Amino acid sequence: MKRWLIVLGRAGTVLLAVGLALLLVSLIPSIAVSVQEAPQIIGSASWQSYSIGTMAPEQTLNISIATNGTIDAYLLETTPTTIYEWIAEQHPELMGFVNVTYFDQFLHANPTLIAWQLAIANETISHEYTPNTVLNVTLAISNHSSNSVNVTYQSSIASSVAPTAEVRTLAEFTIPIGAVFTALWLAEWQRAKRGRRP
């Protein structure tokens, strides 16, 4: 049997085994590791932040936001402290940071930190977010109206063994390639075996 077919067969069996192992890992269910719920009243022309914490690609954030008014919700890839420090640098004369104008200035100066945003009006929405790298995540809600609004948000972080989507995609590539390589080797092996029989 040709040496390259042996190498191809061994590589195929390794790829097939690795692909099947990755597929099994991607099927392990995730576990909710933290759940938060916060009813809040957000005053007129103000904003509020909620630290979600540090997240990794193995984690998925599920949030639900309900309001009786009109608000803008943001998932920001930073900490609340970073936002407050930026506002303090830009406006050292300020004593409070809840004015929505200053928050809008922060968003305008740092658009790359916005992972998701949505305008919500008298409804309940749900959103799922998975980061691409390890980073801090903050939920921020702003109220541009002249009335206070009631907001209730719920969040839960589900943690899995590995980034499920990426692992499954990798398995979808390695399993067929491994199967083809292994099939070529097995076919040649069967042909060589039949050729040696008396």
Secondary structure in CASP SS format (residue, H / E / C, confidence):
PFRMAT SS
TARGET T0000
AUTHOR 0000-0000-0000
METHOD secondary structure of the structure
MODEL  1
M C 1.00
K C 1.00
R H 1.00
W H 1.00
L H 1.00
I H 1.00
V H 1.00
L H 1.00
G H 1.00
R H 1.00
A H 1.00
G H 1.00
T H 1.00
V H 1.00
L H 1.00
L H 1.00
A H 1.00
V H 1.00
G H 1.00
L H 1.00
A H 1.00
L H 1.00
L H 1.00
L H 1.00
V H 1.00
S H 1.00
L C 1.00
I C 1.00
P C 1.00
S C 1.00
I E 1.00
A E 1.00
V E 1.00
S E 1.00
V E 1.00
Q E 1.00
E E 1.00
A E 1.00
P E 1.00
Q E 1.00
I E 1.00
I E 1.00
G C 1.00
S C 1.00
A C 1.00
S E 1.00
W E 1.00
Q E 1.00
S E 1.00
Y E 1.00
S E 1.00
I E 1.00
G E 1.00
T E 1.00
M E 1.00
A C 1.00
P C 1.00
E C 1.00
Q E 1.00
T E 1.00
L E 1.00
N E 1.00
I E 1.00
S E 1.00
I E 1.00
A E 1.00
T E 1.00
N C 1.00
G C 1.00
T E 1.00
I E 1.00
D E 1.00
A E 1.00
Y E 1.00
L E 1.00
L E 1.00
E C 1.00
T C 1.00
T C 1.00
P H 1.00
T H 1.00
T H 1.00
I H 1.00
Y H 1.00
E H 1.00
W H 1.00
I H 1.00
A H 1.00
E H 1.00
Q H 1.00
H C 1.00
P C 1.00
E C 1.00
L C 1.00
M C 1.00
G C 1.00
F C 1.00
V C 1.00
N E 1.00
V H 1.00
T H 1.00
Y H 1.00
F H 1.00
D H 1.00
Q H 1.00
F H 1.00
L H 1.00
H H 1.00
A H 1.00
N C 1.00
P H 1.00
T H 1.00
L H 1.00
I E 1.00
A E 1.00
W E 1.00
Q E 1.00
L E 1.00
A E 1.00
I E 1.00
A E 1.00
N C 1.00
E C 1.00
T E 1.00
I E 1.00
S E 1.00
H E 1.00
E E 1.00
Y E 1.00
T C 1.00
P C 1.00
N C 1.00
T C 1.00
V C 1.00
L E 1.00
N E 1.00
V E 1.00
T E 1.00
L E 1.00
A E 1.00
I E 1.00
S E 1.00
N E 1.00
H C 1.00
S C 1.00
S C 1.00
N C 1.00
S C 1.00
V E 1.00
N E 1.00
V E 1.00
T E 1.00
Y E 1.00
Q E 1.00
S E 1.00
S E 1.00
I E 1.00
A E 1.00
S E 1.00
S C 1.00
V C 1.00
A C 1.00
P C 1.00
T H 1.00
A H 1.00
E H 1.00
V H 1.00
R H 1.00
T H 1.00
L H 1.00
A H 1.00
E H 1.00
F H 1.00
T H 1.00
I H 1.00
P H 1.00
I H 1.00
G H 1.00
A H 1.00
V H 1.00
F H 1.00
T H 1.00
A H 1.00
L H 1.00
W H 1.00
L H 1.00
A H 1.00
E H 1.00
W H 1.00
Q H 1.00
R H 1.00
A H 1.00
K H 1.00
R H 1.00
G H 1.00
R H 1.00
R C 1.00
P C 1.00
END
